[in-house]
Amino acid sequence: MDINEYIASGILELYVAGALSEKENEEVHNMMLQYPEVHEEVLKIESSIVSLTAAASPSDSKQFFPSIKSKLHLQDETSKVIPIKRSRSSWITYSGWAAALIAGIALIYTVNELDNLKEEIQVVETNNDILEEQIEKANSDLAEVKNLVAILRDKNIITVPLQGQQINPEAYAKVYWNRKDDNIYLDAQGLPEPPRGKVYQVWSLKMSPLTPTSLGTLDDFSTDDNKIFRIANPNDSEAFGITLEPAGGSETPTMEQLFTIGVVAAAS
């Protein structure tokens, strides 16, 4: 059981007010014996109520009746002592205190409920903010996908499949190359996650003689969900290759770490 939630439920205020059933009173009593913080909270509530009722009582009870006598011009030495029956004023006073007690408990309970309501409203507002961010991101992703589809459907796009090599025969990638705007779109979904401290590097290749030109590294590979990268390529490429290099890339490809390669002339 969450003791903080139990204390905040308002049942302790009702216990102090005597508004619970016998079974509920027994339950609260057992909780007080079991959890010191519950007992301490009950004492705090009782102390608050005592302070509240004290504020409702006459401020100086010792001077209360003498002041009345003085207003009636009665002198102690000449007055006659007449025994009287106890009036109902004490009962009325205690009734007023009891009413103040109940009102105080109701006030504390209302404040607790108001705090709980504020917390619930804050949670709802936070959830709404998160939902709005998710919707905004989804709309942005959708616009990006639509733009990518339009690019890949362009009649000037040629497709170059990149096949897995000896280091990882299961690896694959695909290059979509638009010669007119000097860009390639690399779909690297078929590459495994690079080890720590390593990065994939993309190369434009001339075949005779073999001349590699770096097109850059895929630094965002791990964080890019789509694994599709737009890369500038002003070269007259005859092939494309991808190698695994140390972070920051290399000046020349490490052929022992060649993961995929594809020849433009063989593209369909």
C-alpha positions in Angstrom: 0.0 0.0 0.0 1.2 3.5 -0.8 1.2 5.3 2.6 1.3 8.8 0.9 -1.8 8.0 -1.2 -3.5 6.6 1.9 -2.8 9.8 3.9 -3.9 12.0 1.0 -7.2 10.2 0.6 -8.9 12.2 3.3 -9.8 9.2 5.5 -7.7 10.4 8.4 -9.6 13.7 8.5 -12.9 11.7 8.6 -11.4 9.5 11.4 -10.6 12.5 13.5 -14.1 13.9 12.9 -15.7 10.6 13.9 -17.4 10.2 10.6 -16.3 6.7 9.8 -17.9 3.3 10.5 -16.7 1.1 13.2 -14.9 -1.1 10.7 -13.2 1.9 9.1 -12.2 3.3 12.5 -10.6 -0.1 13.3 -8.8 -0.1 10.0 -7.4 3.4 10.6 -6.4 2.5 14.1 -4.4 -0.5 12.8 -2.7 1.6 10.2 -1.7 4.1 13.0 -0.1 1.2 14.9 1.6 -0.2 11.8 2.8 3.0 10.2 4.3 5.8 12.4 3.8 8.4 9.6 0.0 7.7 9.7 -0.1 8.2 13.5 1.9 11.4 13.1 -0.5 12.7 10.4 -3.5 12.1 12.7 -1.7 14.0 15.5 -1.1 16.9 13.0 -4.8 16.9 12.0 -5.9 16.9 15.7 -3.5 19.8 16.4 -4.8 21.8 13.5 -8.4 21.3 14.7 -7.5 22.3 18.2 -5.9 25.5 16.9 -9.0 26.2 14.8 -11.4 25.7 17.7 -9.3 27.7 20.0 -9.6 30.6 17.6 -13.4 30.3 17.8 -13.5 30.4 21.6 -13.5 33.6 23.8 -10.0 35.1 23.7 -9.7 35.6 27.4 -12.1 33.3 29.3 -10.7 34.5 32.7 -11.8 38.1 32.0 -15.0 37.1 30.3 -17.5 36.9 33.2 -15.9 39.7 35.3 -16.3 42.1 32.3 -20.0 41.2 32.2 -20.4 41.9 35.9 -18.8 45.2 35.5 -21.2 46.1 32.8 -24.1 45.2 35.0 -22.6 47.4 37.8 -22.5 44.5 40.2 -20.1 44.7 43.2 -18.6 41.5 44.7 -18.9 42.7 48.3 -22.6 43.7 48.1 -23.8 41.1 45.7 -25.8 38.2 46.9 -24.7 34.7 45.9 -27.6 32.9 44.4 -27.0 29.3 43.4 -28.1 28.6 39.9 -28.3 25.5 37.7 -25.7 25.0 35.0 -27.2 26.5 31.8 -27.0 25.0 28.4 -24.4 27.6 27.4 -21.5 25.1 27.8 -23.3 22.6 25.6 -23.8 25.3 23.0 -20.2 26.2 23.2 -19.1 22.6 22.8 -21.5 22.3 19.9 -19.9 25.3 18.3 -16.5 23.8 18.7 -17.7 20.5 17.2 -19.1 22.4 14.3 -15.8 24.2 13.9 -14.1 20.8 14.2 -16.1 19.3 11.4 -15.8 22.5 9.3 -12.0 22.4 9.8 -11.8 18.7 8.7 -14.0 19.4 5.7 -11.7 22.3 4.8 -8.5 20.1 5.1 -10.2 17.4 3.0 -11.2 20.0 0.4 -7.7 21.3 0.2 -6.3 17.8 -0.3 -8.8 17.1 -3.0 -7.9 20.4 -4.7 -4.2 19.5 -4.6 -5.0 16.1 -6.1 -7.1 17.7 -8.8 -4.3 20.1 -9.7 -1.9 17.2 -10.0 -4.3 15.3 -12.3 -4.8 18.4 -14.5 -1.0 18.8 -14.7 -0.6 15.2 -15.8 -3.3 15.6 -18.5 -1.7 18.8 -19.7 1.7 17.0 -19.9 0.2 14.1 -21.8 -1.5 16.6 -24.2 1.9 18.3 -24.8 3.5 14.9 -25.5 0.7 13.9 -27.8 1.0 17.2 -29.8 4.7 16.6 -30.2 4.1 13.1 -31.4 1.5 14.3 -33.9 3.9 17.0 -35.2 6.7 14.5 -35.6 4.4 12.1 -37.4 3.3 14.8 -39.8 6.9 15.8 -40.4 7.9 12.1 -41.0 4.9 11.7 -43.4 5.9 14.8 -45.4 9.5 13.5 -45.6 8.3 10.0 -46.8 6.1 11.6 -49.5 9.0 13.8 -50.7 11.3 10.7 -50.8 8.7 8.7 -52.8 8.4 11.5 -55.3 12.2 11.6 -55.7 12.5 7.8 -56.2 9.8 7.9 -58.8 11.6 10.5 -60.9 12.3 9.2 -64.4 15.9 10.4 -64.1 16.7 8.1 -61.2 18.8 5.0 -61.8 19.1 2.2 -59.3 22.3 0.6 -58.3 22.1 -2.5 -56.0 25.1 -3.0 -53.7 25.8 -6.7 -52.9 27.3 -8.1 -49.7 31.0 -9.1 -49.8 33.1 -11.7 -48.1 33.1 -10.0 -44.7 29.3 -10.1 -44.6 27.6 -11.8 -47.5 24.2 -11.1 -46.0 24.7 -7.3 -46.1 23.1 -5.2 -48.9 22.3 -1.7 -49.8 20.9 0.3 -52.7 21.8 3.6 -54.4 19.3 5.8 -56.1 21.2 8.2 -58.3 19.9 11.3 -60.0 22.6 12.5 -62.3 20.9 15.8 -62.9 21.0 17.1 -59.4 24.3 15.4 -58.4 22.8 13.5 -55.4 22.5 9.9 -54.4 19.9 8.5 -52.0 21.5 5.5 -50.2 19.2 2.9 -48.7 21.4 1.3 -46.0 18.8 -0.7 -44.3 20.6 -4.0 -45.1 23.8 -3.0 -43.2 24.4 -4.3 -39.6 24.9 -1.9 -36.7 28.5 -0.8 -36.8 30.6 -1.6 -33.7 31.6 1.1 -31.2 34.3 3.4 -32.6 33.5 2.4 -36.2 31.5 4.1 -39.0 30.3 3.3 -42.5 32.0 5.3 -45.3 30.5 5.6 -48.8 32.7 5.6 -51.9 32.3 6.6 -55.5 34.5 4.4 -57.7 36.1 4.7 -61.1 37.0 1.1 -62.2 40.0 1.5 -64.6 42.2 2.1 -62.8 40.3 1.7 -59.5 40.0 5.2 -58.1 37.9 5.7 -54.9 36.5 9.1 -53.9 35.0 9.5 -50.5 31.3 10.6 -50.4 31.4 10.9 -46.6 30.6 8.8 -43.5 27.2 7.7 -42.2 27.6 9.3 -38.8 23.8 9.2 -38.0 23.4 5.5 -39.0 22.4 4.4 -35.5 19.9 7.1 -34.9 18.3 7.3 -38.3 15.2 5.0 -38.3 14.7 5.0 -42.1 18.4 4.4 -42.9 18.0 6.4 -46.0 20.7 9.1 -46.6 20.9 11.9 -49.1 24.6 12.3 -50.2 26.1 14.8 -52.7 27.8 13.1 -55.6 29.3 15.4 -58.3 31.4 12.5 -59.6 31.0 10.5 -62.8 30.7 7.3 -60.8 31.1 3.8 -62.3 30.4 2.0 -59.0 29.6 2.6 -55.4 31.0 0.8 -52.3 30.6 0.9 -48.5 33.4 0.1 -46.1 33.6 0.0 -42.3 36.2 2.6 -41.1 37.4 4.1 -37.8 35.3 7.0 -36.5 36.0 10.0 -38.6 36.6 8.1 -41.8 39.7 7.2 -43.8 41.4 8.8 -46.8 41.3 5.5 -48.7 39.0 2.5 -48.3 40.0 -0.4 -46.2 39.3 -3.2 -48.7 39.3 -5.9 -46.0 36.3 -4.1 -44.5 34.3 -3.7 -47.8 30.7 -4.6 -46.9 28.9 -3.9 -50.2 29.7 -2.8 -53.8 27.7 -2.3 -56.9 28.5 -1.4 -60.5 26.5 1.3 -62.2 26.8 -0.3 -65.6 25.1 -3.4 -64.2 22.2 -1.4 -62.7 18.8 -2.1 -64.2 
